[in-house]
C-alpha cells in the first residue's frame, strides 16, 4: 500500500512540474508612437510555437520561463526578448525604412476587364 502511494505521489509531482514549466505569456506589441500593431508574428525561438497579434496588438503564447520570443513584422526591425520568468511582456518595435524600399508590388498577368453598363431610359 505504501509503495502505491509513493508511486502515485511521484507521478503527480512529475505531471505538476510539467504543467508549471509552461507559462502563458501575454503582452502588447506597439510602434514608437504607442499604437498597437496588428498582425505581428510572435514565435518561441527553437520551437514550432507561434501566434499573431490581434487588431489591438495583443498576443498570448505558451512558453517556458527561460524561453526567448521573436517578434517580426514587415517594415519593422525584428526583435528578440527573453521571457525570464515573466508573464507579461510588452514590446515596442522600431521602424525599418530599409525594408520598406525593398517591397515591390506588380500587376503582371492580371487581365483588365471592362464591364458594359446598360442604361435604360424611362418615358
Buried (B, 14 or more C-beta within 10 A) or exposed (E): EEEEEEEEEEEEEEEEEEEEEEBEBBBBBBBEEEEBBBEBBBBBEEBEBEBEBBEEBBBEBBBBBEBBBBBBBEBBEBBEBEBEEBEEBEBBBEBBEEBEEEEEEEEEEEEEEEEEEEEEEEE
